[in-house]
Amino acid sequence: MNQNGKPVPARECAPLVGASINCLYRMARQNIIPCQRLGIRGRTLRFVPQEVQRALQQRPAWEPARK
């Protein structure tokens, strides 16, 4: 796992935490996991794998939103 706590794109973070890229984006949008927004409009997201893993471990069980 990324040892220096450096923010990485979703495609690099997803395999480290055992989630899909889309799942990371969805959980970030729902404020389930922490992310950093970059750029003028804040559309680019970066994730720190250790922080994401910690957030997922502290949460009882993540379930997708029901439509």
C-alpha positions, -999 to 999 in steps of 0.1 A, spaced: 0 0 0 11 36 -6 32 43 25 37 80 22 0 90 24 1 106 -11 -32 112 -28 -37 90 -58 -63 87 -86 -92 63 -82 -77 38 -107 -47 34 -84 -66 35 -51 -94 10 -61 -72 -22 -62 -55 -12 -29 -87 -10 -10 -106 -37 -28 -133 -16 -45 -141 -7 -80 -134 28 -94 -171 36 -98 -177 24 -62 -150 48 -49 -166 77 -68 -200 68 -55 -188 66 -19 -170 99 -22 -201 116 -36 -221 102 -6 -194 114 18 -187 79 30 -150 81 22 -126 111 23 -113 125 -10 -95 156 -22 -110 177 -50 -86 193 -74 -90 218 -102 -110 249 -107 -144 231 -107 -133 204 -82 -142 176 -105 -108 158 -102 -108 135 -72 -78 120 -54 -78 95 -26 -53 86 1 -56 48 3 -49 46 41 -77 71 48 -101 53 26 -93 20 42 -97 35 77 -131 50 67 -143 17 53 -132 -2 84 -150 22 108 -182 20 88 -203 -11 98 -212 -23 63 -215 -3 32 -246 -10 11 -254 6 -23 -282 31 -23 -315 16 -33 -334 31 -62 
